[in-house]
């Protein structure tokens, strides 16, 4: 069989081996079994395999043209090949339309379609072969529908039983008593929890407007932090696919009730028979913190949102042209970064008289601003802002009010209409009202920010920062602003600062 794998030679039977699994642990269609079946099918036509298009953990419902490994070949992005060979029709796909579209596209391009168990290449000009392929692809689709129905039914059952189903939420992990067992319980994943809690803390304690879900996603990508899908893949022994963090994914994690440790279905917490959300594990934070995150990450109205820099340079969005007031553009000249004003070159009216346009070598500007900042603030003590959720009474009241709102919504939707359910609704709704009234009678310390000394100097913090983007955050927290003027001006740099960390919220 080893002799059947080689380079493209133009013999007319240089085949692409196609393998696919929804779950790589599926023993009935293992990678090794599929490999032997593909090689046997290719051997039967006197051909050889030039490459493998392996799509592991890919559903059969996925269009072959969009699959990560097979798709580029079908789109003619990977070089020449004579056709594709699969272990079975359902390895090509489980959607009849997609399978037939793929088969006809291969046929019309003059290539071969081969599957194990079929005598020779499929001939779509032969009515019998065409009908057989249609029937086998239909059978694969019927099996897919059966699998999907079983999954839906099991999801309904799990939801009713208060059990987790589908994928774990970021920050949590499923615990099984042995590898192939059902989920025994859910617990906090310490690695992912530390990542997302740090993001939440940075966004909540920011008073500069420069730390957002956009910049945090960029920071996580710069630091090589695995995205949720890649972290899950590594956790289950699979190779990461290089998926990047994005602001939408990050915000969804921060504001989801899943971060409170609740069982989620359809994006909402599942209520138990007591009217409260079903809790799977401890929360990454409390409801008060979640409410603060919803507010902090909410999209700003058009024209009011301050653009936050995502670049890596120290003075991105910190340096401004002293002549026309435009942000300095970060460029590159002879292998070194520069800061310069491009307002007049870009045709901005405000920059019409900006000549000569200021420009400075990046290393010179960075060193100048670094020296100025450390001379002024380096010996000062770092104060850390922390979000204080308060006594927790407000949090509990918020949870109870949310639960009552869910009950009211369900009642309006027609639930609890049966006599027994109606009585339960009245008793539970009244109990929640009494608990809310009792909590409101207790003294409460509202949530807010507090400043805590860290015992670290600003110079220490600057030295320990992992890159210039992190140092820029320090500059921004002190409101540092740098004006750059052309050579020959009385002052080349004018640097000012305002300690935003110590301003009232």
N, C-alpha and C positions, 0 to 999 in steps of 0.2 A: 504493500500500500504506500510506503514511503516514496517509491519511484513515481507515484502518480501526482506528486506535488512538485511543481516547478514553475519556471518563468513563462511569460507569454511568448509563443513561438510562431503564431499565425497559422497553426495547423487547422484551424476551423473548429477545434474542440477544446479550446483553452477556457475552462469553465471557472466561474466564481462560485465557491461553496457558500451556501446560505444556511445559517443556523440561528434559531431564535428560541428564547424561553421567557415565559412570563415570570417564572421563579427559577433561579439557577439550581435550587435544591431539588427540583422535580426529577426523581429517579427514573420515571417512565420515559422521559425524553431528554436524558442527560446529554451534555455536550459530547461526551465520548461516543455514546450510542448514535447520535446524529452524525458525528464525523464518519463513523464506519458505514452508515447507510448512504451518505453522500458519496463517499469514495467508491462504494459498490455500484451506485447508479452511474457514476462517471466512467468507471471501468467497463461497464456493460456497453457503452457507446464508443469505447476506444479513446477516451479523452483523458485529460489531466486537470488538476485544480491549480490555478495560478495564485489564488488568494482566498481568504475567508472573510465573509461579512457576518460577523458575530454580533447579534443584538440580544444581550442578556438583560433580564429584568424589563423586557419590552412586551407590552400587551399585544396579543394577536389582533386587537381592534385597531392598532395603529396602521395608517396607510404606509405600505412599503416604501413609497417615494419620500416619506418624511422620517423614516427610521435612521438613527445616527450612522450605522455602518452600511446598510444596504442602500439607503437613499442616494448618496453621492454616486454610486455606480449606476443606478437607474437614471440619474440625471446627467450621465456622461461627463462626470467631473473627475474620474479616477483613472482614465486611460482605457486602452482597448481590452476587450474580452469577447468570447464567442457566445456566452449565454450564462444562465444561472442554474445551479443544481441544489435542490433541497431534499431533506429527509422525507418530507411529505408535503402535500398541498397546504395543510394547516400551518406549516413552518413558514410558508410564503406569507400567509395571512389568514385571519378567520372571518373577514368580511368579504362576502361573495363579490360585491362590486369591485372592491380593491384588488382582489385576486385576478378577476377577469380583465380589469383594466391593465394590470401589470403584465399578464400573459399576452394580451393583444399588442401592447407596446413592444414587448420583446419580439414577438412574432413579426410585427411590421418592420422592425429594425433589422430583420434578417438573422436574429440570434436564436439560440436554442433554449428551451425550457425543459429541464429534466428533474424528475422526482423519483425517489426510491419506491419500488413497487409498481411502477409503470414501465411497460416494455418500450424502451427507446424514448426519444424526445417527443413531447406533446406536439401533435400536428393539428393546428386549429383550422386547417383547410379540410380536414376529415370530419364530417358531421358526427360520427360516433365518438371520436376523440374530444371534439368540442363539447358534446353532451356530457361525456364522462367528467371532464374538468369542471363543467358547470355544476354537476351533481355533487362532486367531492367538495367543491368550494361551498355549496349550499349546506352540506353536512357539517362542514367546519363552522359555518355561521350559526347553525342551529345549536351546536355544542357551545359556542360562545354565549348565545342567549341563555342557555341553560345555566352556564356558570355564573352569568351576571344575575340571574334570578336568585340562585342560591346565595350569592353574596348579599343581595338586597334583603332577602329574608333573614339571613344571619345578622345583618346589621340591625334590623328591626328587633330581633330577639335580644341581641346584646344591649341595645339601648334600653329596652324594657327591663333587662336584668341589671342595669347599671354597670355593664362591663365595657372596657375600651375596645374599639374596633378600628380597622384601617391603620393609618400611620400614627406614630407617636408625635405629639406636639413638640416643637423645639423647646429645649429646656427640661424635657422629661425623657425617660426611657422605660420600655416594657421589661419586666422581670419575669423570666420563665424558669421553672424548676429544673427543666432540662431542655436542650436546644429545640426539639420539635414539639414541645408542650404548648398548650394555650397560655395566654398571658395570666400570670398569677396575681401580679399587682403592678402598679405604676409608681415610680419614684423619681425624684429630681435627678437629672443628669448633671453632675457637678461641673463638667467642662462647659457645656452649653449654657448652663445657668449663670456661670460667672461671666460669660461673654455678654449675654443679653441683659443681665443686671447692671453691668458696667455701662452699657449703652443707655439704659434707662436713667441711670444716675447722671451721666454726662449731659443728657438732654434736659433733665429736670433742673439741674443746678446751673445751667448756662444762663447768663444774663447778657450775653453779647449778641445773640441772634445769629451766631456763626456756627453753632453746633446743631445740626438738623439731621433728619433721617437720610438726606442726600449725602451729607458729609460723613456721617457715620458709616454708611454703606461703602463709601470710597475708602475710608480709613480701614475698615475690616478687610477689604480687598487688598489694600497696600500691605497690610500686616500678614496676609496669607491665612486669615481665619477661614476655615471651611464654611461654606454656605450650608443652610439647613439640609438640603438634599444630599450634598457631599458628606456632611457630618453623619447623616443617617446611613449612607452607604458604607462608610468606614466602620461605623459601629456594628454593622452586620457583616463585616468581612469582605466588602466589595471595594473595588477601586473607585476613587472619586473621578467625576467627569469634568471637573473644572468649571462648574456652574458658579457664577459670580453673585455676590450680594446685590440687591437693588433696593431702592427706597420703599417700594410697595410691599415687598416681602417683609422688610424690617418693621414697617409700621403695623402691618397685620399682626405680627407676633406681639408687638408692644401693647396693642389695644384689645387683643382677643381675650375673652373670658377663660380661654384655655390656660392662660398664665396664672389664673387664680386657682388652678388645680381641678377645674370642673370637667366633667364629661361633656363633650361638644358634639352636636349633630346639626348640620345645616347652618353652621356658623353661630349657633346659640347654645347656651347651657341647657342641658337636659334636666327637667324638674323631676324629683322623686315624689313618692306618694305623700310626703310631708309638706310638699309645696316649695321645698328648697332645692337648689341645684345639687346634682349628684357630684360629690367630691371624690376624685380619684387619688389625689395626693396633696401635700402642702402646696400653697401658692408660691410663685416666684416673688410676688409682692401682694399687697392687699388692695381692696377695691378703691380706697381713697387714692392710692398711688396710680391705679389704672385710670381713674378719672382725670388725674393730673396729666398723665401721658396722652390721653385723648385730646386734651386741650393743647398741650405743648406741641403735638405733632399734626394738629389740624391744618389743612391747607389754608394759607393766608389769602385774603381778598386781593384781587388783581391790583397791582400798583402799590401795595403796602408791604409785600414780602421783601426782606432784604436778602439779596443774593449772597449766599455763603460760598467761599472759595473751596474747591475740591482739589486744587493743584498741590504739588509737593514743595514748591519753592517757599522760602522763608517769608518773603515780602509780597506774595500774591495777595491782592486786594488790600494790602497795608500801605504800599507806596502809591502816591498820587502825584500827578504832574503839578508842580507849583505854579505853572503859567496858566493852564486852561482848566485844571481841576479834574481831568479825566484819569481813571485808573491807569497805572503803568502796565504795559503789556510785557509779558514774560516771553522773551525770544531766545535765540541761540546764535552765537557768533563765534566761529572758529572753535567749536566744541565746548564753549562755556556759555552758561545762561546769562542773559542780560535783562535789564529793565529799561523800557523806553516808552515814550508817549507816541502813539500812532493816531491821535485824534485828527490832526490836519490831513494826514495821508488817507484817513478813512472818510474824510469829507464832512466831519461834524462841524456844525456852525460855530459852536463854542470854541473851537480850536483853530479857527481861521487865521489868527495872528500868533499861533504858537510856533515860532521859529526863532532860532533853531530849536528843534524838538529835543527835550532833555533825554539823555541816554547814559547809562552807567553799567559797568561790568558787575555782574551779580556778586562775585566774591568780595569786591570792594564794598558794595552797599551792605551786604549781609554782615561783614565784619564791623563796619561802622555802627550799624544799628545794634548789633550784639554788644559791642563795647559800651555804647551809651546806656543801654538798658541794664546791663549787669552793674555798671558803676552806680546807677541810680537806685536800683531795686535789689541787687544781688544778695545783700546781707539781710534783707527782710524775711520774715517768717511766712511760710505758706499757710494760708487759711483755707480749709476745705469746706465747701458748702454741702450740707446734707439735707435731704428732704425728711422732715419729721411728720409722720402720719398722725401724731397726736395721741390721745388716750385710746382711740379705737371705737369710741361710742358712735362717732359720726360714720365710721366705716360700717359698723353693724346696722345702723339705721338705714344707710344707703343700700345695704344688701337686702334688708327686709322690705324696703320700699320697691326695690327692683323685683323681688319675688312677688309682692302683691300686684305689681303692674303686670307681670307675666300671667298671674292667675286671672286678672281681669280680662286680659287679651284672649286667653284661652276660653273664658266663659262667654265672651262675645262671639267667639268662633264656633260656639255650639257645644263645647265640652261641659261636663258636669251638669247636663240637663236631666239625667236620670235621678229619681228621688234620693237614692243613697248618695250619689255624688253631690247633689245639691246640698244635702245636710253637711257632708264633709267640707265642702267649699265654705259654707257659712262659719263652721266651727274654726277651721284653719285661718280664714281671713280675719275673724275676730281675735284669735290668739296673736296673730302678727301685729294687729293694731294695738293690743295691750302691751306687747313687748316694746313696740316703738315708743309708746307713751312713757313707759318706765325708763327707757334709756334717755329720753329727752329731759327727764327730771333730774338726771345725774349731772354733776359738773363735768364740763368737757374742755379739753385743750385742743384747739383747732390745729389742723395740719399747717405746715409752713416750713420755711428754710431756717437753718441755724448755721453759725460759723463755728468751726472746730479747729484749734491749732494742731498742726501735724508734727511740729518739732523739726521740720525741714526748711532750709533756706531756699530762696528763689534760685540762687546759683546752683544748689544741689538739684533742684527740679529741672533746671535748664540742662545740666550735664547729663541727667538720666533720661531725658527725652530721646526717643528712639529715632526720630528723624526731624527734618526741618518743618514738616507739616505740624508735628506735635509742638515744636517751639513756637510756631506761628500762633497756635492757640493760646500760648502763654502771653505773647505780645498782645493779642486781641483782647484777652481778659483784662489787660491794663489799659485798653483803649489806645494803644500806640498807633500813631499816624505819622507817616513819613512823607514830606514834600520834597521832590527832586527838582532842581533847577539846572539850566544849561551850564556848561563850563564857562568860567569867566564871571559868573554871578557872584555877588558879595558872599552869599552862603550857598554851598552846593546842596546841603541837606538841612532841612528844618524838621526836627523830631519833637513831637509832643505826646503826652500820655494823660490818661485819666483812669484812676483805679476803679474800673467798673465792678470789681468783685465786692468793693465796700460801699457801693451805692445802695440806697434803699430799693427794695424790690418794687 
